[in-house]
Structures are given as C-alpha cells and as structure tokens.
C-alpha cells in the first residue's frame, strides 16, 4: 500500500470513530431531553390539577353570589309590585276640562 491509501484508511477509521462518539452523545442528550420533558409534563399536569381545584370553589362561590343577587332582585321587584297593588288609587278632586 502506498502512503495515500494508508492516510485515507486512517482518516476513514478516525471519522468513523468520531461519528460513533457523536451519535452516542446525541443519544444521551435526547434521553436527558426526554427526562426533562417528562418532568415538565408532570409539573404542568400538577398545575392544571391545582387550577381545577381552585376553580371549583370559586365557581361555586360565584354561582352562590349570583343566585343570591338574582333572588334579591326578584324580592325587590316583588315588593315593588305588591306595594303598588296595596296602595289605593288616587282620586281626582277636580274634573278635567278641555
């Protein structure tokens, strides 16, 4: 073999070793990325559960307040209507002439 063939074989072997090491490093990086994304996913799911746990009482409280306010409005309207019915009609003391 002449010197050029030996140099080419050496470079091919060297590049193959570097590519294998690089591929292994990429594999490790992707595995760590998957672990980090799994942790992030669990954190997000926990946050959603906490938000839902907070949302239920707040929704119940807002429903209660709106029900009470609607009841108060209906009660006030009911009192106004009853008060108009209870009052006698005012009489006219004069005749209207035109």
C-alpha positions in Angstrom: 0.0 0.0 0.0 1.2 3.4 -0.7 1.1 6.4 1.7 -2.1 7.9 0.2 -4.2 4.7 0.8 -2.9 4.4 4.3 -3.8 8.0 5.0 -7.3 7.6 3.5 -7.9 4.4 5.6 -6.7 6.2 8.7 -8.9 9.1 8.1 -11.9 6.9 7.4 -11.3 5.0 10.6 -10.9 8.2 12.5 -14.0 9.8 11.1 -16.0 6.6 11.8 -14.9 6.7 15.5 -15.8 10.4 15.8 -19.2 9.8 14.2 -19.9 6.9 16.6 -18.9 9.0 19.6 -21.1 11.9 18.3 -24.0 9.6 17.7 -23.7 8.2 21.3 -23.6 11.7 22.7 -26.7 12.7 20.7 -28.4 9.6 22.1 -27.5 10.7 25.7 -28.7 14.3 25.0 -32.0 13.1 23.6 -32.5 10.8 26.6 -31.9 13.6 29.0 -34.2 15.9 27.0 -36.9 13.2 27.2 -36.5 13.0 31.0 -36.7 16.8 31.3 -39.8 17.0 29.1 -41.4 14.2 31.2 -40.7 16.3 34.4 -42.1 19.4 32.7 -45.2 17.5 31.7 -45.8 16.3 35.3 -45.4 19.8 36.5 -47.9 21.2 34.0 -50.4 18.4 34.9 -50.0 19.2 38.6 -50.5 22.9 37.8 -53.7 22.0 35.9 -55.0 19.9 38.8 -54.3 22.8 41.2 -56.1 25.2 38.9 -59.1 22.9 38.7 -59.1 22.5 42.5 -59.1 26.3 42.8 -61.7 26.7 40.1 -64.3 24.5 41.7 -64.8 26.5 44.9 -64.5 29.8 43.0 -67.2 28.7 40.5 -69.4 27.5 43.4 -69.0 30.8 45.2 -69.8 32.9 42.1 -72.8 30.7 41.5 -73.9 31.3 45.1 -73.4 35.0 44.8 -75.2 35.3 41.5 -78.1 33.2 42.9 -78.4 35.4 45.9 -78.2 38.6 43.9 -80.9 37.3 41.5 -83.1 36.3 44.5 -82.6 39.8 46.0 -83.5 41.4 42.7 -86.6 39.2 42.4 -87.5 40.0 46.0 -87.2 43.7 45.5 -89.3 43.6 42.3 -91.8 41.5 44.1 -92.1 44.1 47.0 -92.5 46.9 44.5 -95.3 45.1 42.7 -97.1 44.3 45.9 -96.7 47.8 47.2 -98.3 49.2 44.1 -101.2 46.7 44.4 -101.8 47.6 48.1 -102.0 51.3 47.6 -105.4 52.7 46.7 -105.8 54.5 43.5 -105.6 58.3 44.0 -108.9 60.1 43.5 -109.3 63.2 41.4 -110.8 66.1 43.2 -111.5 68.0 40.0 -112.8 67.3 36.6 -110.5 67.8 33.7 -112.0 70.1 31.1 -110.7 70.9 27.8 
